[in-house]
């Protein structure tokens, strides 16, 4: 990979870390008013070979995809009497492409040229402890996620990690043992609030109305219970054109989707953490057929005694997402509408599947070593199987084996560095399966 631009940017971040104080700047405005200001800059030099997208060996000739991606955010929070706060965050992200699938390969909106657009990443008002009862309400553009991210974790999947927001309301009631969250969003296909250099980008499958409830009950440290329900209605006005659809997504994404599920999790003792989650989907797909997707996710982590050198831990996960069948009008596959994002950190699989998580049995193991207080290493091995082979080009169930590794180093309190890589060895699900690689260097400066 060409690295000519990254050292210059890293030097800028390194020098900046010595001049900016860590954390927010806070100002007392009097009469119980306080203003907090902050921001961050995240730089990623990233690349992957073309076989990540064309796993079956049909990739057109050409170099690997490589680009420098820089995201800048600035935020402000105005705290007012009675537990009221106003939150605003602006975001901008731009790419500098060294090589790309398109031609020309550094071309306007297609590759997010500088200065690109500045948008409102957050814009909400929050009411905390309403009526002194543990009730809170947040209205406006906000972020929301639950558990391991298997229900709701991404609101703007088509903008490639720039934002994850939702537009709507979240009402939360919290006691010592229970947290009940009610949420409702209406997310349009594009950002109607973009006010600087609007690129008119499509951010999601269509206009999505969301209504849901998530309840967490704590019995003790060993046993916690989540129960949830979410309804999504997708209105897709682009469904008449194959050219308008995203890779790996259906041409027509009109949908009514019901998801109900639950999770039990906790810490069994000083050594073991666990999580077991099960969910089922219903509603109707664009053809009027029933949605019948199911998801099962089991996780276990073993922590060695704290006096062990490098404080290691071992993680194990079994994930099962049902797959669709080609000979029915039903949708038997798990629909990942609100979780189309990297769920296991590496982005090789996310790029390969274009954010769609379905038709997958994953057997995953990882180990973590805390080499120093500031340096951590994570290694991962995962075997991937398809539930259904109806859309297989090779006829087999074995998707492939994924190897990935992550190194994280906190250079200063406000400057974090990381190196990430993944290697995928294709299996017999693909007729001419090709190995593929993905890698990233990242620096994040907070001020």
Secondary structure, 3 states (H helix, E strand, C coil): CCCCCHHHHHHHHHHHHCCCCCCCEEEEEECCEEEEEEEEEEEEEEEECHHHCCCCCCCCCCCCEEEEEEEEEEEEEEEEHHHEEEEEEEEEEEEEEEECCCCCCCCHHHHCCCCCCEEEEEEEEEEEEECCCCEEEEEEEECCCCCCCCCCCCCCHHHCCCCCCEEEEEEEEECCCEEEEEEEEEECCCCCCCCECCCCCCCCCCEEEEEEEEEEEEEECCEEEEEEEEEEEEECCCCCCHHHCCCCCCCCCCEEEEEEEEEEEEECCCCEEEEEEEEEEEEECCCCCEECCEEEEEEEEEECCCCCHHHCEEEEEEEEECCCCCCCCCECCCCCCCCCCCCCCCCHHHHHHCCCCCCEEEEEEEEEEECCCCEEEEEEEEEEECCCCCCCCCCCCEEEEEEEEEEEEEEECCEEEEEEEEEEEECCCCCCCCCEEEEEEEEEEEC
